[in-house]
Amino acid sequence: MSMFGPITTVSSLSMAHKKVHLPSKICPICLRPFSWRKKWQKQWLQIKYCSQRCRKDKAAKQLFSDD
Ligand SMILES: [Zn+2]
């Protein structure tokens, strides 16, 4: 059991060292953070949702709230 202590410490340290500098946003629909993707490189500023599915979810919610 005590073996897990040092292993966890080492892996969290190496993760911090490896930190990737990608911008990220939080999706207002699912409230999950999502990171920059290469396919979004020209439209990142306009990207609001993590996925097409959340985009559609947003549209559906607006339709319902207009009712
Ligand atoms: Zn989402």
N, CA, C, O and the ligand as a Tripos MOL2 file, in Angstrom:
@<TRIPOS>MOLECULE
protein
  269   267    68     0     0
PROTEIN
NO_CHARGES

@<TRIPOS>ATOM
      1 N           0.8320   -1.2080    0.0000 N.3       1 MET1
      2 CA          0.0000    0.0000    0.0000 C.3       1 MET1
      3 C           0.8680    1.2610    0.0000 C.2       1 MET1
      4 O           0.6280    2.2060   -0.7520 O.2       1 MET1
      5 N           1.9000    1.2440    0.8810 N.am      2 SER2
      6 CA          2.7090    2.4640    0.9840 C.3       2 SER2
      7 C           3.4890    2.7470   -0.3010 C.2       2 SER2
      8 O           4.0290    3.8400   -0.4720 O.2       2 SER2
      9 N           3.5470    1.7770   -1.1940 N.am      3 MET3
     10 CA          4.2420    2.0100   -2.4680 C.3       3 MET3
     11 C           3.5390    3.0680   -3.3120 C.2       3 MET3
     12 O           4.1770    3.7470   -4.1160 O.2       3 MET3
     13 N           2.2440    3.2070   -3.1330 N.am      4 PHE4
     14 CA          1.5050    4.1200   -4.0000 C.3       4 PHE4
     15 C           1.8090    5.5880   -3.7280 C.2       4 PHE4
     16 O           1.7010    6.4280   -4.6210 O.2       4 PHE4
     17 N           2.1900    5.8920   -2.4870 N.am      5 GLY5
     18 CA          2.4950    7.2900   -2.1320 C.3       5 GLY5
     19 C           3.5380    7.9020   -3.0510 C.2       5 GLY5
     20 O           3.2410    8.8400   -3.7910 O.2       5 GLY5
     21 N           4.7640    7.3770   -3.0110 N.am      6 PRO6
     22 CA          5.8270    7.9600   -3.8340 C.3       6 PRO6
     23 C           5.5100    7.9100   -5.3160 C.2       6 PRO6
     24 O           5.8700    8.8390   -6.0390 O.2       6 PRO6
     25 N           4.8570    6.8750   -5.7970 N.am      7 ILE7
     26 CA          4.5480    6.7640   -7.2240 C.3       7 ILE7
     27 C           3.6160    7.8930   -7.6570 C.2       7 ILE7
     28 O           3.8120    8.5140   -8.7020 O.2       7 ILE7
     29 N           2.6000    8.1470   -6.8310 N.am      8 THR8
     30 CA          1.6610    9.2150   -7.1560 C.3       8 THR8
     31 C           2.3670   10.5640   -7.2090 C.2       8 THR8
     32 O           2.1160   11.3780   -8.0980 O.2       8 THR8
     33 N           3.2610   10.7870   -6.2340 N.am      9 THR9
     34 CA          3.9730   12.0660   -6.1820 C.3       9 THR9
     35 C           4.8120   12.2740   -7.4450 C.2       9 THR9
     36 O           4.8050   13.3540   -8.0370 O.2       9 THR9
     37 N           5.5260   11.2330   -7.8430 N.am     10 VAL10
     38 CA          6.3840   11.3490   -9.0180 C.3      10 VAL10
     39 C           5.5500   11.6290  -10.2640 C.2      10 VAL10
     40 O           5.9150   12.4860  -11.0690 O.2      10 VAL10
     41 N           4.4430   10.9220  -10.4330 N.am     11 SER11
     42 CA          3.6760   11.0950  -11.6590 C.3      11 SER11
     43 C           3.0280   12.4750  -11.7120 C.2      11 SER11
     44 O           2.9070   13.0550  -12.7920 O.2      11 SER11
     45 N           2.6090   13.0110  -10.5670 N.am     12 SER12
     46 CA          2.0030   14.3390  -10.6150 C.3      12 SER12
     47 C           3.0670   15.3940  -10.9000 C.2      12 SER12
     48 O           2.7910   16.3960  -11.5590 O.2      12 SER12
     49 N           4.2670   15.1730  -10.4100 N.am     13 LEU13
     50 CA          5.3450   16.1030  -10.7130 C.3      13 LEU13
     51 C           5.6670   16.0970  -12.1950 C.2      13 LEU13
     52 O           5.8300   17.1570  -12.7990 O.2      13 LEU13
     53 N           5.7590   14.9190  -12.7860 N.am     14 SER14
     54 CA          6.1220   14.8630  -14.1940 C.3      14 SER14
     55 C           4.9910   15.4270  -15.0540 C.2      14 SER14
     56 O           5.2420   15.9830  -16.1230 O.2      14 SER14
     57 N           3.7570   15.2880  -14.5930 N.am     15 MET15
     58 CA          2.6510   15.8930  -15.3350 C.3      15 MET15
     59 C           2.7700   17.3990  -15.3610 C.2      15 MET15
     60 O           2.5540   18.0290  -16.3970 O.2      15 MET15
     61 N           3.1180   17.9840  -14.2140 N.am     16 ALA16
     62 CA          3.2530   19.4340  -14.1430 C.3      16 ALA16
     63 C           4.3820   19.9020  -15.0590 C.2      16 ALA16
     64 O           4.2960   20.9510  -15.6970 O.2      16 ALA16
     65 N           5.4290   19.1020  -15.1040 N.am     17 HIS17
     66 CA          6.5690   19.4580  -15.9290 C.3      17 HIS17
     67 C           6.2190   19.4090  -17.4130 C.2      17 HIS17
     68 O           6.7430   20.1730  -18.2230 O.2      17 HIS17
     69 N           5.3200   18.4910  -17.7400 N.am     18 LYS18
     70 CA          4.9700   18.2460  -19.1380 C.3      18 LYS18
     71 C           3.8710   19.1730  -19.6450 C.2      18 LYS18
     72 O           3.4290   19.0310  -20.7850 O.2      18 LYS18
     73 N           3.4280   20.1010  -18.8370 N.am     19 LYS19
     74 CA          2.2370   20.8760  -19.1340 C.3      19 LYS19
     75 C           2.2560   21.4640  -20.5440 C.2      19 LYS19
     76 O           3.2190   22.1110  -20.9540 O.2      19 LYS19
     77 N           1.1910   21.2280  -21.2570 N.am     20 VAL20
     78 CA          1.0870   21.7070  -22.6300 C.3      20 VAL20
     79 C           0.3730   23.0500  -22.6280 C.2      20 VAL20
     80 O          -0.6140   23.2400  -21.9170 O.2      20 VAL20
     81 N           0.8690   23.9580  -23.4120 N.am     21 HIS21
     82 CA          0.2780   25.2940  -23.4320 C.3      21 HIS21
     83 C          -0.7460   25.4260  -24.5470 C.2      21 HIS21
     84 O          -0.4910   26.0360  -25.5860 O.2      21 HIS21
     85 N          -1.8970   24.8450  -24.3060 N.am     22 LEU22
     86 CA         -2.9870   25.0000  -25.2620 C.3      22 LEU22
     87 C          -4.0860   25.8050  -24.6030 C.2      22 LEU22
     88 O          -4.3810   25.5970  -23.4260 O.2      22 LEU22
     89 N          -4.6920   26.7130  -25.3310 N.am     23 PRO23
     90 CA         -5.8210   27.4360  -24.7500 C.3      23 PRO23
     91 C          -6.9840   26.4930  -24.5230 C.2      23 PRO23
     92 O          -7.1120   25.4690  -25.1950 O.2      23 PRO23
     93 N          -7.8280   26.8470  -23.5710 N.am     24 SER24
     94 CA         -8.9950   26.0110  -23.3350 C.3      24 SER24
     95 C         -10.1790   26.8800  -22.9450 C.2      24 SER24
     96 O         -10.0140   28.0260  -22.5270 O.2      24 SER24
     97 N         -11.3530   26.3310  -23.0850 N.am     25 LYS25
     98 CA        -12.5850   27.0210  -22.7310 C.3      25 LYS25
     99 C         -13.4750   26.0480  -21.9850 C.2      25 LYS25
    100 O         -13.2190   24.8450  -21.9570 O.2      25 LYS25
    101 N         -14.5200   26.5840  -21.3830 N.am     26 ILE26
    102 CA        -15.4940   25.7070  -20.7230 C.3      26 ILE26
    103 C         -16.7970   25.7680  -21.5010 C.2      26 ILE26
    104 O         -17.3530   26.8400  -21.7410 O.2      26 ILE26
    105 N         -17.2600   24.6100  -21.8820 N.am     27 CYS27
    106 CA        -18.4970   24.5250  -22.6470 C.3      27 CYS27
    107 C         -19.6790   24.9280  -21.7640 C.2      27 CYS27
    108 O         -19.8520   24.3570  -20.6870 O.2      27 CYS27
    109 N         -20.4910   25.8910  -22.1870 N.am     28 PRO28
    110 CA        -21.6280   26.3320  -21.3620 C.3      28 PRO28
    111 C         -22.7610   25.3190  -21.3000 C.2      28 PRO28
    112 O         -23.6640   25.4490  -20.4740 O.2      28 PRO28
    113 N         -22.7240   24.3270  -22.1510 N.am     29 ILE29
    114 CA        -23.7900   23.3220  -22.1450 C.3      29 ILE29
    115 C         -23.4760   22.1850  -21.1830 C.2      29 ILE29
    116 O         -24.2700   21.8840  -20.2910 O.2      29 ILE29
    117 N         -22.3260   21.5570  -21.3600 N.am     30 CYS30
    118 CA        -22.0000   20.4200  -20.5040 C.3      30 CYS30
    119 C         -21.0660   20.8260  -19.3630 C.2      30 CYS30
    120 O         -20.7540   20.0150  -18.4910 O.2      30 CYS30
    121 N         -20.6220   22.0870  -19.3740 N.am     31 LEU31
    122 CA        -19.7710   22.6360  -18.3100 C.3      31 LEU31
    123 C         -18.4450   21.8900  -18.1710 C.2      31 LEU31
    124 O         -17.8570   21.8450  -17.0900 O.2      31 LEU31
    125 N         -17.9940   21.3190  -19.2490 N.am     32 ARG32
    126 CA        -16.7050   20.6480  -19.2290 C.3      32 ARG32
    127 C         -15.6890   21.4900  -19.9640 C.2      32 ARG32
    128 O         -16.0020   22.1190  -20.9750 O.2      32 ARG32
    129 N         -14.4600   21.5030  -19.4500 N.am     33 PRO33
    130 CA        -13.4100   22.2100  -20.1790 C.3      33 PRO33
    131 C         -13.0140   21.4490  -21.4330 C.2      33 PRO33
    132 O         -12.9530   20.2190  -21.4410 O.2      33 PRO33
    133 N         -12.7510   22.1890  -22.4730 N.am     34 PHE34
    134 CA        -12.2330   21.5510  -23.6840 C.3      34 PHE34
    135 C         -11.0840   22.3720  -24.2200 C.2      34 PHE34
    136 O         -11.0240   23.5860  -24.0290 O.2      34 PHE34
    137 N         -10.1770   21.6990  -24.8910 N.am     35 SER35
    138 CA         -8.9480   22.3490  -25.3200 C.3      35 SER35
    139 C          -8.9600   22.6610  -26.8030 C.2      35 SER35
    140 O          -9.7160   22.0950  -27.5930 O.2      35 SER35
    141 N          -8.0990   23.5740  -27.1300 N.am     36 TRP36
    142 CA         -7.8810   23.9580  -28.5220 C.3      36 TRP36
    143 C          -7.5920   22.7310  -29.3740 C.2      36 TRP36
    144 O          -6.8630   21.8250  -28.9720 O.2      36 TRP36
    145 N          -8.1750   22.7310  -30.5370 N.am     37 ARG37
    146 CA         -7.8800   21.6550  -31.4870 C.3      37 ARG37
    147 C          -7.4210   22.2540  -32.7940 C.2      37 ARG37
    148 O          -7.8010   23.3660  -33.1600 O.2      37 ARG37
    149 N          -6.6130   21.5090  -33.4770 N.am     38 LYS38
    150 CA         -6.0280   22.0410  -34.7030 C.3      38 LYS38
    151 C          -7.1040   22.4100  -35.7190 C.2      38 LYS38
    152 O          -6.9660   23.3910  -36.4490 O.2      38 LYS38
    153 N          -8.1750   21.6180  -35.7630 N.am     39 LYS39
    154 CA         -9.2320   21.9090  -36.7410 C.3      39 LYS39
    155 C          -9.9420   23.2220  -36.4330 C.2      39 LYS39
    156 O         -10.6680   23.7580  -37.2700 O.2      39 LYS39
    157 N          -9.7240   23.7360  -35.2200 N.am     40 TRP40
    158 CA        -10.3650   24.9960  -34.8370 C.3      40 TRP40
    159 C          -9.4060   26.1770  -34.9610 C.2      40 TRP40
    160 O          -9.7430   27.2860  -34.5470 O.2      40 TRP40
    161 N          -8.2380   25.9630  -35.5120 N.am     41 GLN41
    162 CA         -7.2110   26.9970  -35.4120 C.3      41 GLN41
    163 C          -7.6500   28.3340  -36.0150 C.2      41 GLN41
    164 O          -7.2000   29.3860  -35.5610 O.2      41 GLN41
    165 N          -8.5120   28.3120  -37.0220 N.am     42 LYS42
    166 CA         -8.9420   29.5730  -37.6360 C.3      42 LYS42
    167 C         -10.2180   30.1200  -37.0340 C.2      42 LYS42
    168 O         -10.6060   31.2510  -37.3280 O.2      42 LYS42
    169 N         -10.8730   29.3420  -36.2030 N.am     43 GLN43
    170 CA        -12.1660   29.7750  -35.6750 C.3      43 GLN43
    171 C         -12.2470   29.6750  -34.1560 C.2      43 GLN43
    172 O         -13.3330   29.7550  -33.5820 O.2      43 GLN43
    173 N         -11.1040   29.5010  -33.5110 N.am     44 TRP44
    174 CA        -11.0900   29.2830  -32.0590 C.3      44 TRP44
    175 C         -11.8460   30.3800  -31.3110 C.2      44 TRP44
    176 O         -12.5560   30.0970  -30.3460 O.2      44 TRP44
    177 N         -11.6990   31.6160  -31.7470 N.am     45 LEU45
    178 CA        -12.3640   32.7020  -31.0310 C.3      45 LEU45
    179 C         -13.8760   32.5830  -31.1040 C.2      45 LEU45
    180 O         -14.5880   33.0650  -30.2220 O.2      45 LEU45
    181 N         -14.3640   31.9410  -32.1540 N.am     46 GLN46
    182 CA        -15.8120   31.7930  -32.3000 C.3      46 GLN46
    183 C         -16.3430   30.5070  -31.6770 C.2      46 GLN46
    184 O         -17.5490   30.3400  -31.4990 O.2      46 GLN46
    185 N         -15.4440   29.6220  -31.3580 N.am     47 ILE47
    186 CA        -15.8770   28.3430  -30.7840 C.3      47 ILE47
    187 C         -16.4050   28.5690  -29.3690 C.2      47 ILE47
    188 O         -15.7230   29.1530  -28.5280 O.2      47 ILE47
    189 N         -17.6190   28.1030  -29.1190 N.am     48 LYS48
    190 CA        -18.1910   28.2480  -27.7830 C.3      48 LYS48
    191 C         -18.5000   26.9110  -27.1430 C.2      48 LYS48
    192 O         -18.5240   26.7900  -25.9180 O.2      48 LYS48
    193 N         -18.7330   25.9190  -27.9610 N.am     49 TYR49
    194 CA        -19.1660   24.6300  -27.4300 C.3      49 TYR49
    195 C         -18.1430   23.5540  -27.7500 C.2      49 TYR49
    196 O         -17.4110   23.6420  -28.7360 O.2      49 TYR49
    197 N         -18.1060   22.5350  -26.8960 N.am     50 CYS50
    198 CA        -17.0690   21.5150  -27.0290 C.3      50 CYS50
    199 C         -17.3300   20.6310  -28.2280 C.2      50 CYS50
    200 O         -16.4030   20.0160  -28.7550 O.2      50 CYS50
    201 N         -18.5690   20.5550  -28.6680 N.am     51 SER51
    202 CA        -18.8970   19.6160  -29.7320 C.3      51 SER51
    203 C         -20.1300   20.0800  -30.4880 C.2      51 SER51
    204 O         -20.8740   20.9500  -30.0350 O.2      51 SER51
    205 N         -20.3240   19.4780  -31.6460 N.am     52 GLN52
    206 CA        -21.5320   19.7470  -32.4290 C.3      52 GLN52
    207 C         -22.7740   19.4150  -31.6260 C.2      52 GLN52
    208 O         -23.8010   20.0880  -31.7160 O.2      52 GLN52
    209 N         -22.6510   18.3540  -30.8350 N.am     53 ARG53
    210 CA        -23.7930   17.9180  -30.0550 C.3      53 ARG53
    211 C         -24.2220   19.0090  -29.0680 C.2      53 ARG53
    212 O         -25.4140   19.2760  -28.9220 O.2      53 ARG53
    213 N         -23.2840   19.6200  -28.4110 N.am     54 CYS54
    214 CA        -23.6160   20.6840  -27.4700 C.3      54 CYS54
    215 C         -24.1630   21.8940  -28.2160 C.2      54 CYS54
    216 O         -25.0500   22.5850  -27.7130 O.2      54 CYS54
    217 N         -23.6500   22.1520  -29.3930 N.am     55 ARG55
    218 CA        -24.1810   23.2580  -30.2000 C.3      55 ARG55
    219 C         -25.6520   23.0320  -30.5000 C.2      55 ARG55
    220 O         -26.4720   23.9440  -30.3910 O.2      55 ARG55
    221 N         -25.9700   21.8060  -30.8790 N.am     56 LYS56
    222 CA        -27.3670   21.4970  -31.1830 C.3      56 LYS56
    223 C         -28.2120   21.5440  -29.9220 C.2      56 LYS56
    224 O         -29.3660   21.9720  -29.9540 O.2      56 LYS56
    225 N         -27.6430   21.1110  -28.8290 N.am     57 ASP57
    226 CA        -28.3330   21.1600  -27.5470 C.3      57 ASP57
    227 C         -28.7260   22.5790  -27.2120 C.2      57 ASP57
    228 O         -29.8340   22.8390  -26.7410 O.2      57 ASP57
    229 N         -27.8180   23.4840  -27.4570 N.am     58 LYS58
    230 CA        -28.0660   24.9060  -27.1990 C.3      58 LYS58
    231 C         -29.2210   25.4020  -28.0560 C.2      58 LYS58
    232 O         -30.1120   26.1010  -27.5730 O.2      58 LYS58
    233 N         -29.1960   25.0370  -29.3240 N.am     59 ALA59
    234 CA        -30.2670   25.4510  -30.2260 C.3      59 ALA59
    235 C         -31.6000   24.9040  -29.7650 C.2      59 ALA59
    236 O         -32.6040   25.6160  -29.7810 O.2      59 ALA59
    237 N         -31.6190   23.6670  -29.3600 N.am     60 ALA60
    238 CA        -32.8550   23.0370  -28.8950 C.3      60 ALA60
    239 C         -33.3740   23.7410  -27.6530 C.2      60 ALA60
    240 O         -34.5750   23.9790  -27.5300 O.2      60 ALA60
    241 N         -32.4770   24.0760  -26.7300 N.am     61 LYS61
    242 CA        -32.8970   24.7650  -25.5160 C.3      61 LYS61
    243 C         -33.5100   26.1210  -25.8440 C.2      61 LYS61
    244 O         -34.4990   26.5310  -25.2360 O.2      61 LYS61
    245 N         -32.9130   26.8120  -26.8110 N.am     62 GLN62
    246 CA        -33.4620   28.1210  -27.1860 C.3      62 GLN62
    247 C         -34.8560   27.9800  -27.7580 C.2      62 GLN62
    248 O         -35.7440   28.7810  -27.4630 O.2      62 GLN62
    249 N         -35.0480   26.9540  -28.5820 N.am     63 LEU63
    250 CA        -36.3800   26.7340  -29.1550 C.3      63 LEU63
    251 C         -37.4110   26.5090  -28.0450 C.2      63 LEU63
    252 O         -38.5180   27.0470  -28.0730 O.2      63 LEU63
    253 N         -37.0080   25.7010  -27.0750 N.am     64 PHE64
    254 CA        -37.9540   25.4060  -25.9990 C.3      64 PHE64
    255 C         -38.2420   26.6410  -25.1620 C.2      64 PHE64
    256 O         -39.3830   26.8680  -24.7580 O.2      64 PHE64
    257 N         -37.2250   27.4340  -24.9020 N.am     65 SER65
    258 CA        -37.4390   28.5810  -24.0320 C.3      65 SER65
    259 C         -38.2700   29.6680  -24.7250 C.2      65 SER65
    260 O         -38.8920   30.5000  -24.0650 O.2      65 SER65
    261 N         -38.2700   29.6490  -26.0640 N.am     66 ASP66
    262 CA        -39.0990   30.6250  -26.7850 C.3      66 ASP66
    263 C         -40.5690   30.2840  -26.7070 C.2      66 ASP66
    264 O         -41.4300   31.1390  -26.9110 O.2      66 ASP66
    265 N         -40.8460   29.0450  -26.4150 N.am     67 ASP67
    266 CA        -42.2370   28.6090  -26.4090 C.3      67 ASP67
    267 C         -43.0060   29.1970  -25.2280 C.2      67 ASP67
    268 O         -44.1980   28.9300  -25.0730 O.2      67 ASP67
    269 ZN        -20.1700   20.5690  -24.2660 Zn       68 ZN68
@<TRIPOS>BOND
     1     1     2 1
     2     2     3 1
     3     3     4 2
     4     3     5 am
     5     5     6 1
     6     6     7 1
     7     7     8 2
     8     7     9 am
     9     9    10 1
    10    10    11 1
    11    11    12 2
    12    11    13 am
    13    13    14 1
    14    14    15 1
    15    15    16 2
    16    15    17 am
    17    17    18 1
    18    18    19 1
    19    19    20 2
    20    19    21 am
    21    21    22 1
    22    22    23 1
    23    23    24 2
    24    23    25 am
    25    25    26 1
    26    26    27 1
    27    27    28 2
    28    27    29 am
    29    29    30 1
    30    30    31 1
    31    31    32 2
    32    31    33 am
    33    33    34 1
    34    34    35 1
    35    35    36 2
    36    35    37 am
    37    37    38 1
    38    38    39 1
    39    39    40 2
    40    39    41 am
    41    41    42 1
    42    42    43 1
    43    43    44 2
    44    43    45 am
    45    45    46 1
    46    46    47 1
    47    47    48 2
    48    47    49 am
    49    49    50 1
    50    50    51 1
    51    51    52 2
    52    51    53 am
    53    53    54 1
    54    54    55 1
    55    55    56 2
    56    55    57 am
    57    57    58 1
    58    58    59 1
    59    59    60 2
    60    59    61 am
    61    61    62 1
    62    62    63 1
    63    63    64 2
    64    63    65 am
    65    65    66 1
    66    66    67 1
    67    67    68 2
    68    67    69 am
    69    69    70 1
    70    70    71 1
    71    71    72 2
    72    71    73 am
    73    73    74 1
    74    74    75 1
    75    75    76 2
    76    75    77 am
    77    77    78 1
    78    78    79 1
    79    79    80 2
    80    79    81 am
    81    81    82 1
    82    82    83 1
    83    83    84 2
    84    83    85 am
    85    85    86 1
    86    86    87 1
    87    87    88 2
    88    87    89 am
    89    89    90 1
    90    90    91 1
    91    91    92 2
    92    91    93 am
    93    93    94 1
    94    94    95 1
    95    95    96 2
    96    95    97 am
    97    97    98 1
    98    98    99 1
    99    99   100 2
   100    99   101 am
   101   101   102 1
   102   102   103 1
   103   103   104 2
   104   103   105 am
   105   105   106 1
   106   106   107 1
   107   107   108 2
   108   107   109 am
   109   109   110 1
   110   110   111 1
   111   111   112 2
   112   111   113 am
   113   113   114 1
   114   114   115 1
   115   115   116 2
   116   115   117 am
   117   117   118 1
   118   118   119 1
   119   119   120 2
   120   119   121 am
   121   121   122 1
   122   122   123 1
   123   123   124 2
   124   123   125 am
   125   125   126 1
   126   126   127 1
   127   127   128 2
   128   127   129 am
   129   129   130 1
   130   130   131 1
   131   131   132 2
   132   131   133 am
   133   133   134 1
   134   134   135 1
   135   135   136 2
   136   135   137 am
   137   137   138 1
   138   138   139 1
   139   139   140 2
   140   139   141 am
   141   141   142 1
   142   142   143 1
   143   143   144 2
   144   143   145 am
   145   145   146 1
   146   146   147 1
   147   147   148 2
   148   147   149 am
   149   149   150 1
   150   150   151 1
   151   151   152 2
   152   151   153 am
   153   153   154 1
   154   154   155 1
   155   155   156 2
   156   155   157 am
   157   157   158 1
   158   158   159 1
   159   159   160 2
   160   159   161 am
   161   161   162 1
   162   162   163 1
   163   163   164 2
   164   163   165 am
   165   165   166 1
   166   166   167 1
   167   167   168 2
   168   167   169 am
   169   169   170 1
   170   170   171 1
   171   171   172 2
   172   171   173 am
   173   173   174 1
   174   174   175 1
   175   175   176 2
   176   175   177 am
   177   177   178 1
   178   178   179 1
   179   179   180 2
   180   179   181 am
   181   181   182 1
   182   182   183 1
   183   183   184 2
   184   183   185 am
   185   185   186 1
   186   186   187 1
   187   187   188 2
   188   187   189 am
   189   189   190 1
   190   190   191 1
   191   191   192 2
   192   191   193 am
   193   193   194 1
   194   194   195 1
   195   195   196 2
   196   195   197 am
   197   197   198 1
   198   198   199 1
   199   199   200 2
   200   199   201 am
   201   201   202 1
   202   202   203 1
   203   203   204 2
   204   203   205 am
   205   205   206 1
   206   206   207 1
   207   207   208 2
   208   207   209 am
   209   209   210 1
   210   210   211 1
   211   211   212 2
   212   211   213 am
   213   213   214 1
   214   214   215 1
   215   215   216 2
   216   215   217 am
   217   217   218 1
   218   218   219 1
   219   219   220 2
   220   219   221 am
   221   221   222 1
   222   222   223 1
   223   223   224 2
   224   223   225 am
   225   225   226 1
   226   226   227 1
   227   227   228 2
   228   227   229 am
   229   229   230 1
   230   230   231 1
   231   231   232 2
   232   231   233 am
   233   233   234 1
   234   234   235 1
   235   235   236 2
   236   235   237 am
   237   237   238 1
   238   238   239 1
   239   239   240 2
   240   239   241 am
   241   241   242 1
   242   242   243 1
   243   243   244 2
   244   243   245 am
   245   245   246 1
   246   246   247 1
   247   247   248 2
   248   247   249 am
   249   249   250 1
   250   250   251 1
   251   251   252 2
   252   251   253 am
   253   253   254 1
   254   254   255 1
   255   255   256 2
   256   255   257 am
   257   257   258 1
   258   258   259 1
   259   259   260 2
   260   259   261 am
   261   261   262 1
   262   262   263 1
   263   263   264 2
   264   263   265 am
   265   265   266 1
   266   266   267 1
   267   267   268 2
@<TRIPOS>SUBSTRUCTURE
     1 MET1         2 RESIDUE 1 A MET
     2 SER2         6 RESIDUE 1 A SER
     3 MET3        10 RESIDUE 1 A MET
     4 PHE4        14 RESIDUE 1 A PHE
     5 GLY5        18 RESIDUE 1 A GLY
     6 PRO6        22 RESIDUE 1 A PRO
     7 ILE7        26 RESIDUE 1 A ILE
     8 THR8        30 RESIDUE 1 A THR
     9 THR9        34 RESIDUE 1 A THR
    10 VAL10       38 RESIDUE 1 A VAL
    11 SER11       42 RESIDUE 1 A SER
    12 SER12       46 RESIDUE 1 A SER
    13 LEU13       50 RESIDUE 1 A LEU
    14 SER14       54 RESIDUE 1 A SER
    15 MET15       58 RESIDUE 1 A MET
    16 ALA16       62 RESIDUE 1 A ALA
    17 HIS17       66 RESIDUE 1 A HIS
    18 LYS18       70 RESIDUE 1 A LYS
    19 LYS19       74 RESIDUE 1 A LYS
    20 VAL20       78 RESIDUE 1 A VAL
    21 HIS21       82 RESIDUE 1 A HIS
    22 LEU22       86 RESIDUE 1 A LEU
    23 PRO23       90 RESIDUE 1 A PRO
    24 SER24       94 RESIDUE 1 A SER
    25 LYS25       98 RESIDUE 1 A LYS
    26 ILE26      102 RESIDUE 1 A ILE
    27 CYS27      106 RESIDUE 1 A CYS
    28 PRO28      110 RESIDUE 1 A PRO
    29 ILE29      114 RESIDUE 1 A ILE
    30 CYS30      118 RESIDUE 1 A CYS
    31 LEU31      122 RESIDUE 1 A LEU
    32 ARG32      126 RESIDUE 1 A ARG
    33 PRO33      130 RESIDUE 1 A PRO
    34 PHE34      134 RESIDUE 1 A PHE
    35 SER35      138 RESIDUE 1 A SER
    36 TRP36      142 RESIDUE 1 A TRP
    37 ARG37      146 RESIDUE 1 A ARG
    38 LYS38      150 RESIDUE 1 A LYS
    39 LYS39      154 RESIDUE 1 A LYS
    40 TRP40      158 RESIDUE 1 A TRP
    41 GLN41      162 RESIDUE 1 A GLN
    42 LYS42      166 RESIDUE 1 A LYS
    43 GLN43      170 RESIDUE 1 A GLN
    44 TRP44      174 RESIDUE 1 A TRP
    45 LEU45      178 RESIDUE 1 A LEU
    46 GLN46      182 RESIDUE 1 A GLN
    47 ILE47      186 RESIDUE 1 A ILE
    48 LYS48      190 RESIDUE 1 A LYS
    49 TYR49      194 RESIDUE 1 A TYR
    50 CYS50      198 RESIDUE 1 A CYS
    51 SER51      202 RESIDUE 1 A SER
    52 GLN52      206 RESIDUE 1 A GLN
    53 ARG53      210 RESIDUE 1 A ARG
    54 CYS54      214 RESIDUE 1 A CYS
    55 ARG55      218 RESIDUE 1 A ARG
    56 LYS56      222 RESIDUE 1 A LYS
    57 ASP57      226 RESIDUE 1 A ASP
    58 LYS58      230 RESIDUE 1 A LYS
    59 ALA59      234 RESIDUE 1 A ALA
    60 ALA60      238 RESIDUE 1 A ALA
    61 LYS61      242 RESIDUE 1 A LYS
    62 GLN62      246 RESIDUE 1 A GLN
    63 LEU63      250 RESIDUE 1 A LEU
    64 PHE64      254 RESIDUE 1 A PHE
    65 SER65      258 RESIDUE 1 A SER
    66 ASP66      262 RESIDUE 1 A ASP
    67 ASP67      266 RESIDUE 1 A ASP
    68 ZN68       269 GROUP 0 **** ****
